[in-house]
Amino acid sequence: FDALTQDQLKDFVTTPKEKGGLSLALENYENAARFASVQYGEGILTDWNFFFGNRPGSFGETSVFACLLGALLLIYTRIGSWRTMAAVVLGGYCTALAFELVATSTGPDSGAWNSAILGFPAYKHLLLGGFAFGTVFMATDPVSSASINFAKWIYGFLIGLIVIFIRCINPAYPEGMMLAILTGNVFASLIDHYVGIG
C-alpha cells in the first residue's frame, strides 16, 4: 500500500470485489481515511495538534495544555480534587487500553466485534474531545462529586470507565464525557455512603 498514490488507493478500495477491489462505498472511504489519519497521526491530525487544541470540531475542541494549567490552579487553590482528576484519567486509560489490547489480539477476523474504534490507541482518548475539560472542570465539582478521599478514587475511576465505554460501544455518541459525569454524579452519594461506613 505504501507504493500506491492516494488516488490509486481510493480506486482499489472503492472498486467492486468482482473487479479485484474491496468494494467500500465512497462515503465510507472518506470516513475511513479520516479515521486512519487520526489514528496514525498523519498530516495535521497529530497528537501535538490535539494536545494544544489546534483542531476545530469535536476531536480537537479543547486544549489539553490549557486544561492542565487549569488543573494546577484548581489543585493549588484546593477547589478541585487531584484524586478525582487522577482517577478519571486512570479509569479512562485502563479501559481504553483493555479495549485496545483485546482488539489487537483478536485481529481483524472477529469482524463486527472488532471495530476500528476498539483498537484506537489508549492514550489518544485522553487527548481527544472533552475528556480533559470534563476531567478538570466538571468531574471535580465539589457539590455533585464524592467528598471522601477514597470515594473520590472510585467516583473518578467510574467516570473514566464509562467515558470509554460510551465512546467505543455506542457509535452514535462519540464523546461521552458529560453523560459519564452525570452518571458518576448519580452514584457519588452512594459511593460516599458505603465508603464512609466501611
C-alpha positions as CSV (number, residue, x, y, z in Angstrom):
1,F,0.0,0.0,0.0
2,D,2.9,2.4,0.5
3,A,3.7,2.3,-3.2
4,L,0.2,3.4,-4.2
5,T,-0.8,7.1,-4.6
6,Q,-3.8,8.4,-2.8
7,D,-6.0,8.1,-6.0
8,Q,-4.8,4.6,-6.7
9,L,-5.6,3.5,-3.1
10,K,-9.0,5.1,-3.3
11,D,-9.7,3.3,-6.6
12,F,-8.6,0.0,-5.1
13,V,-10.7,0.4,-2.0
14,T,-13.9,1.5,-3.8
15,T,-13.7,-0.9,-6.8
16,P,-16.2,-3.8,-6.6
17,K,-14.9,-7.2,-5.4
18,E,-15.7,-8.7,-8.8
19,K,-13.0,-6.4,-10.3
20,G,-10.5,-7.1,-7.6
21,G,-11.2,-4.2,-5.2
22,L,-12.6,-4.0,-1.7
23,S,-16.0,-2.6,-2.7
24,L,-16.1,0.0,0.1
25,A,-18.7,2.8,-0.6
26,L,-17.1,6.1,-1.5
27,E,-18.6,7.9,1.5
28,N,-17.3,5.2,3.8
29,Y,-13.8,5.5,2.2
30,E,-13.7,9.2,3.2
31,N,-14.7,8.4,6.8
32,A,-12.1,5.5,7.0
33,A,-9.4,7.7,5.6
34,R,-10.1,10.4,8.1
35,F,-10.2,7.9,11.0
36,A,-6.9,6.4,9.8
37,S,-5.2,9.9,9.7
38,V,-6.3,10.5,13.3
39,Q,-5.2,7.0,14.5
40,Y,-1.8,7.2,12.9
41,G,-1.2,10.9,13.4
42,E,-0.8,11.8,9.7
43,G,-0.8,15.3,8.4
44,I,-2.4,17.9,10.5
45,L,-4.2,15.4,12.8
46,T,-1.1,14.9,15.1
47,D,-1.0,14.3,18.8
48,W,0.5,17.8,19.4
49,N,-2.3,19.5,17.5
50,F,-4.8,17.7,19.7
51,F,-2.8,18.4,22.8
52,F,-2.9,22.2,22.1
53,G,-6.5,22.1,20.8
54,N,-5.4,23.2,17.4
55,R,-8.2,21.4,15.5
56,P,-11.8,22.5,15.0
57,G,-14.7,20.2,15.8
58,S,-15.3,17.7,18.4
59,F,-12.0,15.9,18.0
60,G,-9.9,18.9,19.0
61,E,-12.4,21.0,20.8
62,T,-10.3,21.5,23.9
63,S,-6.7,22.3,24.6
64,V,-5.3,19.7,27.0
65,F,-2.5,22.1,27.7
66,A,-4.9,24.8,28.9
67,C,-6.8,22.2,30.9
68,L,-3.6,21.1,32.6
69,L,-2.9,24.8,33.6
70,G,-6.4,25.0,35.0
71,A,-5.9,21.7,36.9
72,L,-2.8,23.2,38.5
73,L,-4.8,26.3,39.6
74,L,-7.7,24.2,40.9
75,I,-5.4,21.9,42.9
76,Y,-3.3,24.8,44.2
77,T,-6.5,26.6,45.4
78,R,-7.9,23.3,46.8
79,I,-11.1,23.8,44.8
80,G,-10.6,20.7,42.6
81,S,-9.6,17.3,43.8
82,W,-6.4,15.9,42.3
83,R,-7.6,12.4,43.4
84,T,-10.7,12.7,41.2
85,M,-8.7,14.0,38.2
86,A,-6.1,11.3,38.5
87,A,-8.8,8.6,38.9
88,V,-10.7,9.8,35.8
89,V,-7.5,9.6,33.8
90,L,-6.6,6.2,35.2
91,G,-10.1,4.8,34.7
92,G,-10.2,6.1,31.1
93,Y,-6.7,4.9,30.2
94,C,-7.1,1.5,31.7
95,T,-10.5,0.9,30.0
96,A,-9.2,2.2,26.6
97,L,-6.1,0.0,27.0
98,A,-8.2,-3.1,27.7
99,F,-10.2,-2.4,24.6
100,E,-7.1,-1.8,22.5
101,L,-5.4,-5.0,23.7
102,V,-8.4,-7.1,23.0
103,A,-8.9,-5.6,19.6
104,T,-5.3,-6.0,18.6
105,S,-5.0,-9.6,20.0
106,T,-8.2,-10.8,18.3
107,G,-7.3,-9.3,15.0
108,P,-9.5,-8.4,12.0
109,D,-11.0,-11.9,11.9
110,S,-13.5,-11.0,14.6
111,G,-15.5,-8.8,12.2
112,A,-18.1,-6.6,13.8
113,W,-16.9,-7.5,17.3
114,N,-13.6,-5.7,16.5
115,S,-14.5,-2.3,15.1
116,A,-11.7,0.2,14.4
117,I,-12.5,2.4,17.4
118,L,-11.8,-0.5,19.8
119,G,-8.2,-0.7,18.5
120,F,-7.7,3.1,18.8
121,P,-4.6,3.9,20.8
122,A,-5.5,4.3,24.5
123,Y,-3.5,7.5,25.1
124,K,-5.3,9.3,22.3
125,H,-8.6,9.0,24.1
126,L,-7.1,11.3,26.7
127,L,-6.2,13.9,24.1
128,L,-9.4,14.0,22.1
129,G,-12.8,15.7,22.7
130,G,-13.9,17.0,26.0
131,F,-12.0,14.4,28.1
132,A,-9.5,16.8,29.6
133,F,-12.1,19.6,30.2
134,G,-14.5,17.2,31.8
135,T,-11.8,15.7,34.0
136,V,-10.5,19.0,35.3
137,F,-13.5,21.3,35.5
138,M,-16.7,19.1,35.6
139,A,-15.9,15.9,37.4
140,T,-14.3,17.8,40.3
141,D,-17.4,19.9,41.1
142,P,-17.4,20.0,44.9
143,V,-21.2,19.9,45.2
144,S,-22.0,16.9,43.0
145,S,-18.9,14.8,43.3
146,A,-17.8,12.4,46.0
147,S,-16.4,14.0,49.2
148,I,-14.5,11.3,51.0
149,N,-10.9,10.8,49.7
150,F,-11.2,7.1,48.9
151,A,-14.6,7.7,47.4
152,K,-13.1,10.2,45.0
153,W,-10.9,7.5,43.6
154,I,-13.9,5.2,43.0
155,Y,-16.0,8.1,41.6
156,G,-13.3,9.2,39.2
157,F,-12.4,5.7,38.0
158,L,-16.1,5.1,37.3
159,I,-16.4,8.2,35.2
160,G,-13.2,7.3,33.2
161,L,-14.5,3.8,32.6
162,I,-18.0,5.0,31.4
163,V,-16.5,7.6,29.0
164,I,-14.5,5.0,27.1
165,F,-17.4,2.5,27.1
166,I,-19.7,5.2,25.6
167,R,-17.0,6.2,23.0
168,C,-16.2,2.6,22.0
169,I,-19.5,0.8,22.3
170,N,-22.0,3.4,21.1
171,P,-21.1,4.8,17.7
172,A,-23.9,7.2,17.7
173,Y,-22.4,9.1,20.7
174,P,-18.7,9.5,20.1
175,E,-17.9,11.9,23.0
176,G,-19.5,10.6,26.3
177,M,-17.8,12.7,28.9
178,M,-20.8,14.7,30.0
179,L,-23.0,11.6,30.2
180,A,-20.3,9.8,32.2
181,I,-20.0,12.7,34.7
182,L,-23.8,12.8,35.1
183,T,-23.8,9.0,35.8
184,G,-21.0,9.4,38.3
185,N,-22.9,12.2,40.0
186,V,-25.9,9.9,40.4
187,F,-23.7,7.4,42.3
188,A,-21.5,9.9,44.2
189,S,-23.6,10.0,47.4
190,L,-23.9,6.2,47.3
191,I,-20.2,5.8,47.0
192,D,-19.6,8.3,49.8
193,H,-22.1,6.4,52.0
194,Y,-20.6,2.9,51.5
195,V,-17.0,4.2,51.8
196,G,-18.0,6.1,55.0
197,I,-19.4,3.1,56.7
198,G,-16.7,0.8,55.5
